[in-house]
């Protein structure tokens, strides 16, 4: 591991006033960033430790909903009684993430901004397209765990468990910039490889994901997170589904379905949402809606199984709520 300088800012302005230079890397919990540095995936000159900035760790209930600081530890989120009661999908996603030890170090913001686990990207000997090369080696290489949706020039999958859950809840994020704070839907935070193959979100090097805001729970609202992984112990998602909807008389009056583990960004299944909304829910209807919504998938040689797996997690999640 090469040497780097460590900066410990005392306020957000000290970060946002930095030049927008890629030699700076922001560190939240550090579980992912330090792994990238050790593997020589990245070569920072300066690591900016956000833990020294006060006020970025909190879970507050307000009239506008719940405000979660980006530096809140995942363990705090998983153990919060209000989150468990009002937002089961987020509670379940947090508990599914890594191990108790890693949840006690990793942060909410870090989980939302973590880099892909693609073995070509993580290999210092491989100059893939995401690292500035000319090829995505997964497209014709070993691609068992790669994307079946939204790939094209790069077939990474986004590794976050919290992101699908929060998007299903219509969460917004606040970003601190040099021009002041800006707020946008979390769904708009992520970018596909065709938009910028080097990045997974819209953050600039001197911008901070500051806070996540979740609207208040609706009457009749139900939610769940279903995650399938290869290992029985902790692992990243092979396919997952976050579902939130308002349910009455075996019918969804509103529903949002977000997949994880199958695309470079958390992936909305809007076709399935439209097919299920306002109809009496049956197993056949859910299975058909999921399969039709996934007909746009373009699996690679080794990950055709993901298409059926994704349909299965959608069906299991939706049927568990009615």
C-alpha positions in Angstrom: 0.0 0.0 0.0 1.4 3.4 -1.0 1.7 6.2 1.5 -1.0 8.9 1.6 -1.8 11.9 3.7 -4.8 11.9 6.1 -6.9 15.0 6.4 -9.3 15.5 9.4 -11.6 18.4 8.6 -13.6 20.0 11.4 -16.5 21.1 9.3 -18.2 20.5 6.0 -16.9 23.7 4.4 -13.3 22.5 4.7 -14.2 19.6 2.4 -16.4 21.4 -0.1 -13.8 24.2 -0.5 -11.2 21.7 -1.7 -10.4 21.8 -5.4 -12.5 19.2 -7.3 -9.5 17.0 -7.8 -9.5 13.2 -7.9 -6.4 13.0 -5.7 -8.8 13.5 -2.8 -10.8 10.5 -1.6 -13.5 10.9 1.1 -13.6 8.2 3.8 -16.7 7.4 5.9 -16.4 4.1 7.8 -13.4 3.0 5.6 -14.3 -0.6 5.2 -14.5 -0.3 1.4 -12.1 2.6 0.7 -9.2 0.9 2.6 -9.8 -2.3 0.8 -9.5 -0.4 -2.5 -6.2 1.2 -1.4 -4.7 -2.1 -0.1 -5.6 -3.7 -3.5 -4.1 -0.8 -5.3 -7.4 -0.2 -7.1 -7.1 3.5 -6.3 -4.0 5.6 -5.4 -5.1 8.6 -3.3 -2.7 11.4 -2.4 -5.0 12.5 0.4 -7.7 10.6 2.3 -10.3 12.9 3.9 -11.7 11.4 7.1 -15.3 12.5 7.5 -15.6 11.1 11.1 -14.0 14.3 12.5 -16.9 16.4 11.2 -19.6 16.8 13.9 -23.3 16.5 13.2 -23.3 13.8 10.5 -24.5 10.9 12.7 -28.1 10.9 13.8 -31.5 9.3 13.3 -34.2 12.0 14.0 -38.0 11.7 13.6 -39.6 14.9 12.4 -42.9 16.0 10.8 -41.2 15.6 7.4 -40.3 12.0 8.1 -37.0 10.5 9.3 -33.6 12.2 8.9 -30.6 9.9 8.9 -27.1 11.3 9.0 -24.8 9.9 6.4 -22.2 9.0 9.0 -24.7 7.0 11.1 -23.4 3.5 11.6 -25.3 0.7 9.9 -25.6 -1.1 13.3 -27.4 2.0 14.7 -29.8 1.8 11.8 -30.4 -1.9 12.3 -31.0 -1.6 16.0 -33.3 1.5 15.9 -36.8 0.5 17.1 -38.6 3.3 15.2 -36.9 2.2 11.9 -37.9 -1.4 12.6 -41.6 -0.5 13.3 -42.2 2.1 10.5 -39.7 1.0 7.8 -39.3 -2.8 7.9 -37.7 -2.9 4.5 -34.8 -0.7 5.7 -34.4 -2.6 9.0 -34.2 -5.9 7.1 -31.8 -4.5 4.6 -29.5 -3.2 7.3 -29.5 -6.5 9.1 -28.7 -8.4 5.9 -25.6 -6.4 5.4 -22.2 -7.9 6.2 -21.4 -9.0 9.8 -22.2 -7.3 13.2 -18.5 -6.2 13.4 -18.6 -4.6 9.9 -22.1 -3.0 10.6 -20.6 -1.4 13.6 -17.9 0.3 11.5 -19.6 0.9 8.2 -21.9 3.9 7.7 -25.1 4.5 5.9 -23.5 7.0 3.5 -20.6 4.7 2.9 -22.9 1.8 2.0 -24.8 4.0 -0.5 -21.5 5.2 -2.1 -19.5 2.0 -2.0 -17.6 0.9 -5.2 -18.4 -2.3 -7.2 -17.1 -5.6 -6.1 -16.3 -6.8 -9.7 -13.2 -8.9 -9.6 -11.8 -7.3 -12.8 -12.2 -3.8 -11.2 -10.6 -4.9 -7.9 -7.7 -6.6 -9.6 -4.7 -4.2 -9.8 -3.3 -6.1 -12.8 -6.4 -5.5 -14.9 -7.0 -2.1 -16.6 -10.7 -2.4 -17.2 -12.9 0.3 -18.6 -14.0 1.5 -15.2 -10.4 2.2 -14.4 -9.7 4.0 -17.6 -9.1 1.1 -19.9 -10.8 0.2 -23.2 -12.6 -3.1 -22.3 -15.1 -4.5 -19.9 -13.5 -7.9 -19.3 -16.7 -9.3 -17.7 -18.6 -9.0 -21.0 -16.7 -12.0 -22.4 -15.0 -13.3 -19.3 -16.1 -14.7 -15.9 -19.4 -13.0 -15.3 -21.4 -15.2 -13.0 -22.2 -12.3 -10.6 -22.4 -9.5 -13.1 -25.3 -7.3 -14.4 -28.2 -8.6 -16.5 -29.8 -5.1 -16.7 -28.3 -1.7 -17.6 -24.9 -3.1 -18.6 -23.6 -2.5 -22.1 -20.2 -0.9 -21.7 -19.7 -2.1 -18.1 -21.4 -5.0 -16.3 -20.8 -4.1 -12.6 -23.6 -4.5 -10.1 -24.2 -2.0 -7.4 -23.4 -3.7 -4.1 -25.5 -1.6 -1.7 -28.3 -3.3 0.3 -29.6 0.0 1.8 -30.0 1.7 -1.6 -32.8 -0.5 -3.0 -34.6 -0.3 0.4 -34.4 3.5 0.6 -35.4 4.1 -3.0 -38.5 1.9 -2.4 -39.3 4.3 0.4 -39.0 7.4 -1.8 -36.0 8.6 0.1 -34.2 11.9 -0.7 -30.6 12.8 -0.1 -29.0 16.1 0.8 -25.6 16.8 -0.7 -23.2 19.4 0.5 -21.5 21.3 -2.3 -19.3 24.4 -2.7 -22.5 26.3 -3.7 -24.5 25.1 -0.8 -26.7 22.1 0.0 -28.8 20.4 -2.7 -31.5 17.8 -2.3 -32.7 15.2 -4.8 -34.3 11.8 -4.9 -31.9 9.0 -4.1 -33.1 7.3 -7.3 -31.5 10.2 -9.2 -28.2 10.0 -7.3 -27.0 6.9 -9.2 -25.7 6.9 -12.8 -25.4 4.2 -15.4 -22.1 3.3 -17.0 -23.3 4.8 -20.3 -23.5 8.2 -18.6 -20.1 8.0 -16.8 -18.3 4.7 -16.8 -15.8 5.8 -14.2 -18.4 6.7 -11.5 -21.5 5.2 -10.0 -23.1 8.4 -8.6 -23.2 12.1 -9.2 -20.9 13.1 -6.3 -17.9 15.3 -7.2 -14.6 14.7 -5.2 -15.3 17.7 -3.0 -19.0 17.0 -2.3 -20.4 15.1 0.7 -23.5 13.0 1.0 -24.8 14.7 4.1 -28.2 13.3 5.0 -31.0 10.9 3.9 -34.6 11.8 4.4 -37.5 9.3 4.4 -41.1 10.4 4.1 -43.5 9.4 6.9 -45.0 5.9 6.6 -48.4 5.8 5.0 -51.5 4.2 6.4 -51.7 0.6 5.2 -48.0 0.8 4.1 -46.1 -2.5 4.1 -42.6 -3.3 3.1 -39.9 -6.0 3.0 -36.5 -6.8 1.7 -35.6 -10.2 0.3 -32.0 -11.0 -0.4 -30.5 -14.1 -2.0 -26.8 -14.7 -1.6 -24.5 -17.6 -2.4 -23.0 -18.1 1.0 -25.1 -18.8 4.2 -22.9 -16.4 6.1 -22.6 -12.8 5.2 -22.3 -12.1 1.5 -23.2 -9.5 -1.2 -26.5 -9.9 -2.9 -26.8 -12.2 -6.0 -30.3 -10.8 -6.4 -32.5 -8.9 -4.0 -35.8 -7.0 -4.0 -37.1 -4.2 -1.9 -40.8 -3.7 -2.0 -43.0 -1.0 -0.4 -46.7 -0.5 -1.0 -50.0 0.4 0.5 -52.1 -2.7 0.8 -55.8 -3.2 1.4 -58.1 -6.2 0.6 -55.4 -8.2 -1.1 -54.6 -5.3 -3.4 -51.8 -2.8 -3.8 -53.0 0.7 -4.3 -49.5 1.8 -4.6 -46.3 -0.3 -5.0 -42.6 0.3 -5.7 -40.2 -2.6 -6.5 -36.4 -2.1 -6.6 -33.9 -4.8 -7.4 -30.4 -5.1 -6.1 -27.5 -7.2 -7.3 -28.6 -7.3 -11.0 -27.6 -3.9 -12.4 -25.1 -1.1 -12.1 -27.6 0.9 -10.2 -30.6 -0.1 -7.9 -33.1 -1.1 -10.6 -36.8 -0.1 -10.6 -39.2 -2.6 -12.0 -41.8 -0.1 -13.2 -43.4 -2.6 -15.5 -44.2 -5.0 -12.7 -45.4 -2.1 -10.5 -47.9 -1.1 -13.2 -49.0 -4.7 -13.7 -49.7 -5.3 -10.0 -51.2 -2.0 -9.0 -55.0 -2.0 -8.3 -55.4 -5.8 -9.0 -56.2 -8.7 -6.7 -52.9 -10.3 -6.0 -52.4 -14.0 -6.8 -49.3 -16.0 -7.2 -49.8 -16.4 -10.9 -50.3 -12.7 -11.4 -47.1 -11.8 -9.5 -45.0 -14.4 -11.3 -46.2 -13.2 -14.7 -45.6 -9.6 -13.8 -42.1 -10.3 -12.6 -41.1 -12.4 -15.6 -42.6 -9.8 -18.1 -40.7 -7.0 -16.3 -37.5 -8.9 -16.5 -37.9 -9.7 -20.2 -35.7 -6.7 -20.9 -32.8 -8.5 -19.2 -29.7 -9.3 -21.3 -27.8 -12.0 -19.3 -24.2 -12.8 -20.1 -22.9 -16.3 -20.7 -22.6 -17.3 -17.0 -25.4 -15.4 -15.3 -28.5 -16.4 -17.2 -29.7 -17.9 -13.8 -30.1 -14.4 -12.5 -33.2 -13.7 -14.6 -35.2 -16.4 -12.9 -33.6 -15.6 -9.5 -34.6 -12.0 -9.7 -38.2 -13.0 -10.6 -38.2 -15.3 -7.6 -37.1 -12.6 -5.1 -39.8 -10.2 -6.5 -42.5 -12.9 -6.2 -41.4 -13.8 -2.6 -41.3 -10.2 -1.5 -44.6 -9.1 -3.0 -46.5 -12.2 -1.9 -45.2 -11.8 1.7 -47.0 -8.4 2.0 -50.6 -9.5 1.1 
